[in-house]
């Protein structure tokens, strides 16, 4: 467990996975299975942080194609349940929030806002988050309005 704690703080998924495998091999009492499950989820989060950092590092803000590729990769990570849990979590969700706004996807927009809030919002971003919540209401309104217009045309 000491090795696991060191691996966790070092951000090394290989070391973390190795320590976790060694602990599992020794046997984990039934009372500690919840802890083991949370450590496995932690490993997924560490690996997702590294993958997201690599994807986000390659974005060229002036190149729509690189942004599109990055968003598609982040969406694939999300669908696979590989969601960053640490230092990349907020940035991951901010990129998806921006994508949701551009594609007028209120469901993804709401999910991103909730995840950003859960990650902890620094005081400097509180006002920004409130504006995003208002934008979500506008997206939801526009979606319902478009749906009503489509029903009328039928």
Beta strands, then each sheet from edge to edge (+ up, - down):
end
